[in-house]
Amino acid sequence: MTTTTQPGARPAAGETLAASARALTKTYGRGDAQVHALRGVDLDLPRGRFTAIMGPSGSGKSTLMHCLAGLDHVDGGTVTVAGTDLGSLDDDALTVFRRERIGFVFQAFNLLPMLTAYQNIVLPLELGGRPVDDAVRDRAHALVETLGLADRLGHRPAELSGGQQQRVAIARALVTGPELLFADEPTGNLDSETSAEVLEHLRRSVRDLGQTVVMVTHEQGAASYADDVVTMRDGRIA
């Protein structure tokens, strides 16, 4: 059931936070072209929940996600993920933190066409120099079973449907065991039936794997899969 997160809402007793933002501000441009993308945003993201961030174009929802994920620097305020203040990290440390603690799923599946589904899934581990040992294989196996990909691992992206490609992208984002999984309009390139399939798999990653998922979307139907909905308007939580 979907609930609405209030501005600056605190987690319920006993809940722990995957991430939090305090007094976030972000401005682009100067003079007459200046855009205040974030205007003092406070937000808590409880661990093990599915949060949707909604809002019209220009509301600040994508900027908020990019700041929470460490993809963009804030002008003011703090972002804390897994107890780490992202503002305290230099660029190299932030790159390592994102690679090891944060997962990303985007509209464009961003799969490498020459690799099989399995090779795409374990690619982040290989890029990070982590050995693909038995523990990693067990995690990958659990992911592909949960996401319904067990019979597609040897196929290349061109041999997969859009929904299957997005599920491979989700598995790739989850294989490192990230603190947070960010999904930016993950169903934007999919038809309604396939969108429902992908959203159900994101929902399942929360329910069955204990994952924390933050999804940016402008679709009310997509947001209905979330536990909590945050609505952005004019750079603030509405």
Secondary structure, 3 states (H helix, E strand, C coil): CCEECCCCCCCCCCCCEEEEEEEEEEEECCHHHCEEEEEEEEEEEECCCEEEEECCCCCCHHHHHHHHCCCCCCCEEEEEECCEEHHHCCHHHHHHHHHHHEEEEECCCCCCCCCCHHHHHHHHHHHCCCCCCHHHHHHHHHHHHHCCCHHHCCCCHHHCCHHHHHHHHHHHHHCCCCCEEEEECCCCCCCHHHHHHHHHHHHHHHHHHCCCEEEECCCHHHHCCCCEEEEEECCEEC
